[in-house]
Amino acid sequence: MNAIEIKGVSKRFGKRSVLHDVSLNVPTGVVFALLGENGAGKSTLIRGLLGYHRFNGGSISVCGYDPVRQPLEVRRRVGYVSDAPSMYEWMTISQVGWYASGFYPDGFLSRYDQLIFEFQLPQEAKIRDLSKGMRAKVALALAMAFDPQLLVLDEPTSGLDPLVRRSFLESMIDRAAAGQTVFLSSHQIHEVERVADWVAILHQGKLQVVAPLDELKSSISMLSFSMRDSLLALPAELDRLERLHQTQTGRTFQIMARNVDESLLASLRLNSNLFDVKAIRPNLEELYIGFTQPMRETDLSRKESSLGPNPSESTDVA
Amino acid sequence: MELTTRASSFAWVCLMWKELQQIKPIFVAVVVTLLCIQLICGAVMQVLPSAGRIDSYQIMLVVSGLGPFLGALASCGMLFGHERQTGTWNWSSSLPIPWKQALTAKLIASLVVCLALLATLTAIPLFLLLSGPIPEAELVMPPAYVLFNGGFILLELFVILVALTLLMQDALTAMVTGCAILIALHSIPAVFTIREVMSGGGNATLYPSTVWNTLVSLSLLVGTIGMILVFRWRWGTGQSAQLLRWKSSLPAATTMATALAATSLNLTPARWGVAPSQKAMLWQLSWRNSLMLRLAIVLGTFALVAINKPYLPDDSGTALRFALNHICAATCLLGLTAFLADQTRERYRFLSDRGVSPRILMWSRLGPPLVIATLLLVATVAWYLFTGPFPGSTTAPNVFECWGYLLCFASLFLVGAFSSLSFRSNIVAAVVAIVTAGAAAVLLGMWVAIKEELIRISSPTIVDWFVLPAGFIVTPVILFTGICLSSPRWIIDRDAPLHRPYLWCAALALLLPLFIDATFGYLSVPKVAWQGATLQEVDAVVHSRPAIEKVAKLFGDLEVPQLFDEPDSADNALIELNEQLSNTEQLDSLLTGCETRVNQMLDVLSGPMQADADPVAFDRDVGRWIEETALLAKLAMQHGRVELSKRAWRCNRMLQQSCDPITWMKTKSSRQKARTVWTAFGMSEIQALGGRDFTAETMLPAQHDATMGDQLQRIAATVTRELVRGNPSIKEAAARTAAYRTVSELDPFLRFYPPLRWRVERGRAAALAGSLE
């Protein structure tokens, strides 16, 4: 059973459309990373997962429950940390835990105390006296203390110090290994890359890609080459590629594309106008940029038909 | 972990603990403030005469009744509005708490708070009632239906406020709107009823119970259903969801940077190519701060004024005063909007980072609401001026009353502004401002009690209306100073404990005017009218007392005092006196000598008083003369000497007329005897004397007694006051001799605190008057 099943959901606020026909499934026991620029619709999607609003179309299932109709069941199974967790400022750390323990199964408080100890937080400090990072730690402890089936984290590592961040991310891997699911959105792409099993990239409300990270990395290559005579057109073999992103710096091109195979590389290397032809596996950040800054047809055609730019200029095709 | 939830009782415990802890600080603040007011009322009761205590006690009861309403406001604000504005609503609603449980816990907490407030604030009045200082018979308790209606209105207020607070984005706007809706709901039917009655179409019932019952039932039902539905929706959708979305005039940004950028896009005259200055930008933003709330306040106030205008008589200043009271409340709320938006968005941090001067910021924030409040006031007054009977009305507020109102406006505006500056939470700031304004109103009532009961000034004079309210000018001065001193810390330090200076300033601003006026209010006493005459006149009477040593012995050779051993036995005295007369010629010579001596005595009475005069001997001699002349008149009439009798009565009258108040009182028994003698005259004898004309000429009018009694009291009070002040010039006077016998030395503390000294003076004056009487 998938922890999360989203089928064709859309969301509009007034006339502004925030999500367009988003569909994805999050398998159980994985760390699922949702990436996207500011305003891409990540928080809207996450809040929808918790039943905070109805979508304008499509269906959604979290841990087998409809979050709109059965929000309580969802919240009993989902640990949620928002991007700006606001707890009662007048409570102490231990009081927050005690208060929350009233609504969760037995064992919550001891686990919470253990997490607070691990995070090296003072039990009797009031929330109002905590720094942003310390508040984030308290929110994480509250969300993880009842060992939820699904952990939904909206920018969870924002404000955390490097040590805690590393520790926290490693604990996410352990959690996934134990059969629980972690659904997180973050801008810390390098860190996500270390822990995420699955990645989804949301751009302007549209889902660009959903795939296991390893599979995504293996299917996409970063092809780079230089041209001796930049006035000439690009080789015709490149038309076979599903190009995601392309940049040109002087006479050097970098193309992110699917279906880059050895035969293509061999063909390009035989082209006398090209030299220094190589293909590398992109990292997640490059993939993210590739998906969130897609090429437009007009740009492509203009570049391909151009006689070549001024060598002193560096032009981002997108 | 297995999904077996805990016992629901523990969840209830956690929820109730959280709700009660959430509201505890504001509950404590409300209780402490209202208890302090009650204790002040109690202290004033102790120094008031028994007749004035009941008013002070009624104020305590009003405060007790006010408690649950403030509790409802605080509960609504803290448990619903504050949770949303601080963002904890989202976290709470992300926990697996059923919405029914969450709502029930909040309702129970609100109920507990209201009941606790009621119980706490009823304790002192109940104790006073049971322990005896308050006579139960004099207590005017509201009828039972008023209490029931009050309870229903409390419920209505609560459900409407909760529903609107959950529905609208800004809790304070919601609460203001809710209050306006509630007042309008209950005012409109009354107005329609009055109009119907005035047009002759309805009965005389001002507010029919059927209308009331229907209105309350409907609004309670709709309000409760609305509250439940809105709570369920809000709990499920989070703190920032909106039912209706419209394009706001303000950008939806939550940071100052984007707000400034967006504002500059909207407002900057880019076509002129001139960037606005920092001051201009601050001013523009300040106008837009809490725009909806300010609009709601202004429109709500105008609506209330308009609704109530036909409700009140036009031919007096009552309607205008009523409207001004509305403006007072609106001014406080407008003051509250001064720093509100900066707190909500933490805009002050952005301003602080950009080095905005606290002084410029403070003025830019205070300016717009102050301008709006002034315009509101001017518009309302102008409306009444053009539509009312002013300025011809004699009951219109005079210039001194207007001065008092201006002080009220300034004070309430600054209370609102200072609380919005000192409390980061808008709801807390609003509740604190309301409580402070309420306390100010009660203390103002206390001042009236002190003025009328303790200092006993009851007539409007320039002193009463101008000098004494001048003490209240310290209130806005203190509050404004507090704002000036707090604004630099407010803008720089997010965690600065600004509530401390607020509490100090508010306490000082409320209590200092009372202290000042109570201390210096006695200065106005000699200048105000007191029982029909000024104290200067009374003093003049005291200083023109006759020289008693010049009084000659009357009837020097005649032993008559023994005749009056039995005072009421005028007949016996006459018989005995008659027996002493050998012939009627002796009567002639006796009366002639009597007239001569009376004339001499009257000359003495009109002269200056001697320091070594013996008042006791003087009063005794005058009394004896009054009796003697009356007896002589009767005796002469018995002997058929009509002219002689007339002369004797004229002497009697002149003596009585010439008496000063103390002598008048001391000769009370003699005058009674003279009256007894007069009643012994038969009708034929009176006719022989001249009938009604002679009676009218001879007998003193009935009000003479009252006038002399009043003068006596004033003299006694003046004498005692001078005595207490240690005035040596009057110390040796005769009346003071009597006063010395009745009063003891003062406590030194009383000498240095005029209100208490004045109270002791009055008490001793009354005691002296009583003893002399």
HADDOCK unambig.tbl for C-alpha pairs under 7 A between the chains (distance, minus, plus):
assign (segid A and resid 14 and name CA) (segid B and resid 245 and name CA) 6.53 0.50 0.50
assign (segid A and resid 52 and name CA) (segid B and resid 236 and name CA) 5.55 0.50 0.50
assign (segid A and resid 52 and name CA) (segid B and resid 237 and name CA) 4.13 0.50 0.50
assign (segid A and resid 52 and name CA) (segid B and resid 238 and name CA) 6.08 0.50 0.50
assign (segid A and resid 53 and name CA) (segid B and resid 237 and name CA) 5.49 0.50 0.50
assign (segid A and resid 72 and name CA) (segid B and resid 96 and name CA) 5.37 0.50 0.50
assign (segid A and resid 72 and name CA) (segid B and resid 98 and name CA) 6.72 0.50 0.50
assign (segid A and resid 75 and name CA) (segid B and resid 94 and name CA) 6.50 0.50 0.50
assign (segid A and resid 75 and name CA) (segid B and resid 95 and name CA) 6.25 0.50 0.50
assign (segid A and resid 75 and name CA) (segid B and resid 96 and name CA) 5.15 0.50 0.50
assign (segid A and resid 76 and name CA) (segid B and resid 96 and name CA) 5.38 0.50 0.50
assign (segid A and resid 85 and name CA) (segid B and resid 91 and name CA) 6.91 0.50 0.50
assign (segid A and resid 86 and name CA) (segid B and resid 87 and name CA) 5.32 0.50 0.50
assign (segid A and resid 86 and name CA) (segid B and resid 88 and name CA) 5.09 0.50 0.50
assign (segid A and resid 86 and name CA) (segid B and resid 91 and name CA) 6.32 0.50 0.50
assign (segid A and resid 87 and name CA) (segid B and resid 88 and name CA) 5.25 0.50 0.50
assign (segid A and resid 87 and name CA) (segid B and resid 91 and name CA) 6.46 0.50 0.50
assign (segid A and resid 88 and name CA) (segid B and resid 88 and name CA) 6.09 0.50 0.50
assign (segid A and resid 99 and name CA) (segid B and resid 14 and name CA) 5.26 0.50 0.50
assign (segid A and resid 102 and name CA) (segid B and resid 6 and name CA) 6.96 0.50 0.50
assign (segid A and resid 102 and name CA) (segid B and resid 10 and name CA) 5.60 0.50 0.50
assign (segid A and resid 102 and name CA) (segid B and resid 11 and name CA) 4.36 0.50 0.50
assign (segid A and resid 102 and name CA) (segid B and resid 14 and name CA) 5.86 0.50 0.50
assign (segid A and resid 103 and name CA) (segid B and resid 5 and name CA) 6.95 0.50 0.50
assign (segid A and resid 103 and name CA) (segid B and resid 11 and name CA) 5.69 0.50 0.50
assign (segid A and resid 103 and name CA) (segid B and resid 96 and name CA) 6.16 0.50 0.50
assign (segid A and resid 103 and name CA) (segid B and resid 97 and name CA) 6.70 0.50 0.50
assign (segid A and resid 104 and name CA) (segid B and resid 5 and name CA) 5.66 0.50 0.50
assign (segid A and resid 104 and name CA) (segid B and resid 6 and name CA) 6.67 0.50 0.50
assign (segid A and resid 105 and name CA) (segid B and resid 3 and name CA) 6.17 0.50 0.50
assign (segid A and resid 105 and name CA) (segid B and resid 4 and name CA) 5.42 0.50 0.50
assign (segid A and resid 105 and name CA) (segid B and resid 5 and name CA) 4.43 0.50 0.50
assign (segid A and resid 105 and name CA) (segid B and resid 6 and name CA) 5.49 0.50 0.50
assign (segid A and resid 106 and name CA) (segid B and resid 6 and name CA) 6.43 0.50 0.50
assign (segid A and resid 146 and name CA) (segid B and resid 1 and name CA) 6.84 0.50 0.50
assign (segid A and resid 147 and name CA) (segid B and resid 1 and name CA) 6.16 0.50 0.50
